[in-house]
Amino acid sequence: MPPLKDPSPDAAVLPSPPLRIAFLDSWLQGMSEGSGTAVAIGGLAQTLQRRGYQVDRIAPPPNAPRNLLLRRLLYNLTLPRRLAPLDYDLYVGFDIDGFRWAKRSPVPYICCVKGVLAEESRQEQGWPRLMLWLLSRLERLNAQRASRVISTSDYCCTMIHHHYGVPRDRLRVVPEGIDLQQWPDPVDPDRDPWTVLCVARQYPRKRVPDLVTAFRSVVDRVPQAKLVIIGDGPDHSLIQQRVQANGLQAQVQVLGALPTQAAVQAWYRRSSVFCLPTVQEGFGIVFLEAMAQGLPIVSTQATAIPEVVPHGQAGILVPPRDVSALADALVKLLTQADLRHQYGRYGQQHVRQYTWDRVADAFLGAIGAI
């Protein structure tokens, strides 16, 4: 993805405040539960609000089911009735949300796809694979019915065109963002030069068990090496089992989900390398967080990752599912302090193009000509 451009001087097509925008969002709202999606939707909404736009995030009611699938389906079933008496200038539906409203909306309707479910389903097995495939049919309807479709990367837009048949001239890239005031450059961080950090919602597509397997080889070559894994999700138990099977209880900490952003940031500042061997990523906000904190990155060459993490500049990207190459990249960064610092400094400059103000400019540019 090319760097975001500054707003053009002839931006008269962009809507001016007070544009009233409704974000239709049935996803989990908390950072620890909702992962990057919750952070991204909230960050864009808050930035638009600071600019004077009215942005209302229409979420499920407090008594909504705790089961996420039921929560999302019931939300969309009742959504037209909830929206009928309301008055907005623009509706933005995330992923499947709003597919029953898209054709009824009296004003422009945008579908924002955070992760292409048709692609994500290919990384699952059994019931999760079937569930994601079924949800992808709803996401397809949502995208086809929208005036415009925005997504987070060129990769995602290509997949939306491929799987959902949306014409390319209706697709726009609006990347994820980061609030660098909340993730300031660490001043003299107390880094452990041997600690690798992984932060992820632990879905199978994140391939965190691969990292644990690779770490056996890393420890054999760099006995001081340590791994800290933050996050929860379907693969959490498998990750713990993999740690025991590889005899890494003394070298690997599996912390689960931490309650606050400050607690997560503390680990970014203590660590020296960030690693996430994901094989399916629509963007990857954790990569922005790692770069903001000056960490070199080890990840894979899959999907949108090369758009976000420049290989050989902000980190090392290896072939997907290549455990040996993953271990080699980690050993290289752990044993070469100058290279770690070089990649870390580059990442801190690179991440500045993803401030929320620049992302908001991209969003307004994407909707301005509807």
C-alpha positions as CSV (number, residue, x, y, z in Angstrom):
1,M,0.0,0.0,0.0
2,P,1.5,3.4,-0.9
3,P,1.9,6.0,1.8
4,L,-1.2,8.1,2.6
5,K,-1.2,11.4,0.9
6,D,-1.9,14.7,2.5
7,P,-5.4,16.2,1.8
8,S,-5.4,17.9,-1.6
9,P,-6.1,21.7,-1.7
10,D,-9.2,21.1,-3.9
11,A,-10.9,19.0,-1.2
12,A,-14.3,20.8,-1.6
13,V,-15.9,17.5,-2.4
14,L,-15.4,16.4,1.2
15,P,-18.4,16.8,3.4
16,S,-18.2,19.5,6.0
17,P,-19.4,19.3,9.7
18,P,-21.9,18.7,11.0
19,L,-22.3,15.5,8.9
20,R,-24.2,13.0,11.0
21,I,-22.8,9.5,10.7
22,A,-24.0,6.2,12.2
23,F,-21.5,3.4,12.7
24,L,-23.3,0.1,12.7
25,D,-21.2,-2.2,14.8
26,S,-22.2,-5.4,16.5
27,W,-18.6,-6.4,17.3
28,L,-17.2,-6.6,20.8
29,Q,-16.6,-3.1,22.1
30,G,-13.8,-3.6,24.6
31,M,-10.1,-3.6,23.6
32,S,-9.2,-6.8,25.4
33,E,-12.2,-8.7,23.9
34,G,-12.6,-7.0,20.5
35,S,-8.9,-7.0,19.5
36,G,-7.9,-4.6,16.7
37,T,-11.3,-4.2,15.3
38,A,-12.7,-2.5,18.4
39,V,-9.6,-0.3,18.6
40,A,-9.9,0.7,14.9
41,I,-13.6,1.5,14.9
42,G,-13.3,3.5,18.1
43,G,-10.2,5.4,16.9
44,L,-11.9,6.6,13.7
45,A,-15.1,7.6,15.4
46,Q,-13.2,9.6,18.0
47,T,-11.1,11.4,15.4
48,L,-14.1,12.4,13.4
49,Q,-15.9,13.6,16.5
50,R,-12.9,15.8,17.4
51,R,-13.3,17.4,13.9
52,G,-16.9,18.3,14.6
53,Y,-18.7,15.4,13.0
54,Q,-21.5,13.7,14.8
55,V,-20.6,10.0,15.0
56,D,-22.9,7.6,16.8
57,R,-21.7,4.0,17.3
58,I,-25.0,2.0,17.2
59,A,-24.2,-1.2,19.1
60,P,-26.2,-4.1,20.4
61,P,-28.3,-3.3,23.5
62,P,-26.9,-4.2,27.0
63,N,-29.1,-7.3,27.2
64,A,-27.8,-8.8,23.9
65,P,-26.7,-12.4,24.0
66,R,-23.1,-13.1,25.2
67,N,-22.7,-15.6,22.3
68,L,-21.0,-13.5,19.6
69,L,-22.8,-15.2,16.7
70,L,-26.2,-14.9,18.2
71,R,-25.4,-11.3,19.2
72,R,-24.5,-10.3,15.7
73,L,-27.4,-12.1,14.0
74,L,-30.0,-10.7,16.4
75,Y,-28.5,-7.2,16.1
76,N,-28.9,-7.3,12.3
77,L,-32.4,-8.9,12.5
78,T,-33.7,-6.0,14.6
79,L,-31.5,-3.2,13.1
80,P,-34.0,-1.8,10.4
81,R,-36.6,-1.3,13.1
82,R,-34.1,0.5,15.3
83,L,-32.8,2.8,12.5
84,A,-36.2,3.6,10.8
85,P,-37.0,6.6,13.1
86,L,-33.4,8.0,13.1
87,D,-32.0,10.7,11.0
88,Y,-28.4,10.5,9.7
89,D,-26.5,11.7,6.6
90,L,-24.5,8.6,6.2
91,Y,-24.5,5.0,7.5
92,V,-21.3,2.9,7.8
93,G,-21.9,-0.8,8.3
94,F,-18.9,-2.9,9.5
95,D,-18.4,-6.4,8.0
96,I,-21.9,-8.0,8.0
97,D,-23.5,-5.3,10.0
98,G,-26.3,-3.4,8.1
99,F,-26.8,-5.9,5.3
100,R,-30.6,-5.7,5.9
101,W,-30.5,-1.9,6.0
102,A,-28.3,-1.2,3.0
103,K,-31.1,-1.3,0.4
104,R,-33.5,0.6,2.6
105,S,-31.2,3.4,3.7
106,P,-32.6,6.8,2.4
107,V,-29.0,8.2,2.5
108,P,-25.6,6.9,1.3
109,Y,-24.6,3.6,2.8
110,I,-21.0,2.4,3.0
111,C,-19.8,-1.1,3.9
112,C,-16.5,-1.2,5.7
113,V,-14.8,-4.6,5.6
114,K,-12.2,-5.1,8.4
115,G,-11.4,-8.7,7.6
116,V,-12.6,-10.6,4.5
117,L,-14.6,-13.4,6.0
118,A,-14.4,-15.5,2.9
119,E,-10.6,-15.5,3.3
120,E,-10.6,-16.0,7.0
121,S,-12.8,-19.1,6.7
122,R,-10.1,-20.8,4.7
123,Q,-7.8,-20.8,7.7
124,E,-10.3,-22.6,9.9
125,Q,-11.6,-26.2,10.2
126,G,-15.0,-27.8,11.2
127,W,-17.8,-25.6,12.6
128,P,-15.7,-22.3,12.8
129,R,-15.0,-22.7,9.0
130,L,-18.6,-23.3,8.2
131,M,-19.7,-20.4,10.5
132,L,-17.3,-17.9,8.9
133,W,-18.3,-19.1,5.4
134,L,-22.0,-18.6,6.2
135,L,-21.2,-15.1,7.6
136,S,-19.2,-14.3,4.5
137,R,-22.4,-14.7,2.5
138,L,-23.9,-11.9,4.6
139,E,-20.8,-9.8,4.2
140,R,-21.1,-10.4,0.4
141,L,-24.6,-9.0,0.5
142,N,-23.5,-6.0,2.5
143,A,-20.7,-5.2,0.2
144,Q,-22.8,-5.7,-3.0
145,R,-25.6,-3.4,-1.7
146,A,-23.4,-0.6,-0.5
147,S,-22.8,2.7,-2.4
148,R,-19.1,2.2,-1.7
149,V,-16.9,-0.4,0.0
150,I,-13.9,0.5,2.0
151,S,-11.3,-1.8,3.5
152,T,-7.9,-1.7,5.2
153,S,-5.4,-2.8,2.5
154,D,-5.0,-3.4,-1.2
155,Y,-5.0,-7.1,-0.4
156,C,-8.4,-6.9,1.2
157,C,-9.8,-4.9,-1.7
158,T,-8.5,-7.5,-4.2
159,M,-10.1,-10.3,-2.1
160,I,-13.5,-8.4,-1.9
161,H,-13.5,-8.0,-5.7
162,H,-12.5,-11.7,-6.1
163,H,-14.9,-13.3,-3.6
164,Y,-17.8,-10.8,-3.5
165,G,-17.8,-9.5,-7.1
166,V,-17.7,-5.8,-6.1
167,P,-16.4,-3.6,-9.0
168,R,-13.0,-2.1,-8.4
169,D,-14.3,1.4,-8.9
170,R,-16.5,1.0,-5.8
171,L,-13.5,0.0,-3.6
172,R,-11.3,2.3,-1.6
173,V,-8.4,1.6,0.8
174,V,-8.7,3.3,4.3
175,P,-6.0,1.8,6.5
176,E,-6.1,1.3,10.2
177,G,-4.6,3.9,12.4
178,I,-2.8,4.5,15.7
179,D,-2.9,7.3,18.3
180,L,0.8,8.1,18.7
181,Q,0.0,10.2,21.8
182,Q,-1.1,7.0,23.5
183,W,1.9,5.1,22.1
184,P,4.7,7.7,22.4
185,D,8.3,6.9,21.6
186,P,9.7,5.1,24.6
187,V,12.3,7.1,26.4
188,D,15.2,5.0,27.5
189,P,13.1,1.8,27.8
190,D,14.4,-0.8,30.1
191,R,14.6,-3.5,27.4
192,D,15.6,-7.0,27.9
193,P,17.7,-7.7,24.8
194,W,16.7,-11.4,24.7
195,T,12.8,-11.0,25.0
196,V,10.5,-11.6,22.1
197,L,6.9,-10.4,22.4
198,C,3.8,-11.7,20.6
199,V,0.4,-9.9,21.0
200,A,-2.6,-11.5,19.3
201,R,-6.1,-12.6,19.5
202,Q,-5.3,-16.3,19.2
203,Y,-7.2,-17.6,16.2
204,P,-5.7,-20.5,14.2
205,R,-4.8,-18.1,11.4
206,K,-2.4,-16.2,13.7
207,R,-0.2,-19.4,13.9
208,V,1.1,-18.6,17.4
209,P,1.8,-22.4,18.0
210,D,4.2,-22.1,15.1
211,L,6.1,-19.5,17.1
212,V,6.3,-21.7,20.1
213,T,7.7,-24.6,18.0
214,A,10.2,-22.3,16.4
215,F,11.3,-21.0,19.8
216,R,12.6,-24.4,20.7
217,S,15.2,-24.0,18.0
218,V,15.8,-20.4,19.0
219,V,16.5,-21.4,22.6
220,D,18.9,-24.1,21.5
221,R,21.0,-21.5,19.7
222,V,20.4,-18.5,22.0
223,P,19.9,-19.9,25.5
224,Q,19.1,-16.5,27.0
225,A,16.1,-16.1,24.7
226,K,12.6,-15.6,26.3
227,L,9.1,-15.4,24.7
228,V,6.1,-13.5,26.1
229,I,2.7,-14.2,24.6
230,I,-0.2,-11.9,25.3
231,G,-3.8,-12.6,24.2
232,D,-6.6,-15.1,24.4
233,G,-8.7,-17.0,21.9
234,P,-9.5,-20.4,20.5
235,D,-5.8,-21.5,20.3
236,H,-4.9,-20.5,23.8
237,S,-5.0,-24.1,25.2
238,L,-3.1,-25.4,22.2
239,I,-0.4,-22.8,22.8
240,Q,0.0,-23.9,26.4
241,Q,0.2,-27.5,25.4
242,R,2.9,-26.7,22.7
243,V,5.0,-24.9,25.4
244,Q,4.9,-28.0,27.6
245,A,5.5,-30.4,24.7
246,N,8.7,-28.5,23.7
247,G,10.0,-28.2,27.3
248,L,9.8,-24.4,27.2
249,Q,8.1,-23.7,30.5
250,A,11.1,-21.7,31.8
251,Q,11.5,-19.7,28.6
252,V,7.9,-18.9,27.5
253,Q,5.3,-17.0,29.4
254,V,1.7,-17.3,28.2
255,L,0.0,-14.4,29.9
256,G,-3.5,-14.4,28.4
257,A,-5.4,-11.2,27.8
258,L,-4.1,-8.3,29.9
259,P,-6.8,-5.9,31.3
260,T,-5.4,-2.5,30.2
261,Q,-3.5,-0.9,27.4
262,A,-0.9,0.3,29.9
263,A,-0.1,-3.3,30.9
264,V,0.4,-4.3,27.2
265,Q,2.5,-1.2,26.5
266,A,4.8,-2.1,29.4
267,W,5.7,-5.4,27.7
268,Y,6.4,-3.6,24.4
269,R,8.9,-1.5,26.2
270,R,10.5,-4.4,28.0
271,S,10.9,-6.5,24.9
272,S,13.4,-6.2,22.0
273,V,11.7,-8.1,19.1
274,F,8.0,-8.4,18.1
275,C,6.8,-11.6,16.3
276,L,3.5,-12.6,14.9
277,P,3.6,-15.5,12.3
278,T,0.1,-14.9,11.1
279,V,-0.9,-16.2,7.6
280,Q,-4.1,-14.2,7.1
281,E,-4.1,-10.5,8.1
282,G,-6.3,-7.8,6.6
283,F,-3.9,-5.2,8.2
284,G,-2.5,-5.8,11.6
285,I,-2.7,-3.0,14.2
286,V,-0.2,-4.8,16.5
287,F,2.4,-4.1,13.8
288,L,1.7,-0.4,14.2
289,E,2.0,-0.7,18.0
290,A,5.3,-2.5,17.7
291,M,6.8,0.0,15.3
292,A,5.6,2.9,17.5
293,Q,7.5,1.4,20.4
294,G,10.7,0.9,18.3
295,L,10.5,-2.9,18.0
296,P,11.8,-4.7,14.9
297,I,9.2,-7.2,13.6
298,V,9.3,-10.8,12.5
299,S,6.3,-11.9,10.5
300,T,5.3,-13.6,7.2
301,Q,5.0,-12.6,3.6
302,A,1.3,-13.4,3.6
303,T,-1.7,-11.3,2.7
304,A,-1.5,-7.6,3.8
305,I,1.5,-7.8,6.0
306,P,4.1,-6.6,3.4
307,E,1.9,-3.5,2.8
308,V,2.3,-2.6,6.5
309,V,5.7,-4.0,7.4
310,P,8.4,-3.2,4.8
311,H,10.7,-6.3,4.6
312,G,14.3,-5.5,5.3
313,Q,13.5,-2.1,6.6
314,A,11.1,-2.5,9.6
315,G,11.6,-6.2,10.0
316,I,12.0,-9.6,8.5
317,L,9.2,-11.4,6.6
318,V,9.5,-15.1,6.1
319,P,7.4,-17.6,4.1
320,P,4.1,-18.6,5.8
321,R,4.2,-21.7,8.0
322,D,8.0,-21.9,7.6
323,V,9.0,-22.7,11.2
324,S,12.7,-23.0,10.4
325,A,12.8,-19.6,8.6
326,L,10.9,-18.1,11.5
327,A,13.5,-19.3,14.0
328,D,16.4,-18.1,11.8
329,A,14.9,-14.6,11.7
330,L,14.4,-14.4,15.4
331,V,18.0,-15.6,16.1
332,K,19.3,-13.0,13.6
333,L,17.6,-10.1,15.4
334,L,18.3,-11.4,18.9
335,T,22.0,-11.7,18.1
336,Q,22.5,-8.5,16.1
337,A,21.7,-5.4,18.2
338,D,22.7,-3.0,15.5
339,L,20.2,-4.5,13.1
340,R,17.5,-4.4,15.8
341,H,18.1,-0.7,16.3
342,Q,18.2,0.0,12.6
343,Y,14.8,-1.7,12.0
344,G,13.3,-0.2,15.1
345,R,14.3,3.4,14.1
346,Y,12.9,2.9,10.6
347,G,9.6,1.6,12.0
348,Q,9.2,4.6,14.3
349,Q,9.4,6.8,11.2
350,H,7.2,4.6,9.0
351,V,4.3,4.4,11.5
352,R,3.8,8.2,11.4
353,Q,1.8,7.9,8.2
354,Y,-0.9,6.0,10.1
355,T,-1.9,8.7,12.6
356,W,-5.7,8.8,13.0
357,D,-5.8,12.3,11.5
358,R,-4.3,10.9,8.2
359,V,-6.6,7.9,8.3
360,A,-9.6,10.2,8.9
361,D,-8.5,12.2,5.8
362,A,-8.5,9.0,3.8
363,F,-12.0,8.1,5.1
364,L,-13.4,11.4,4.2
365,G,-11.8,11.3,0.8
366,A,-13.3,7.8,0.2
367,I,-16.8,9.0,1.0
368,G,-16.6,12.5,-0.4
369,A,-17.6,11.7,-4.0
370,I,-20.5,9.4,-3.3
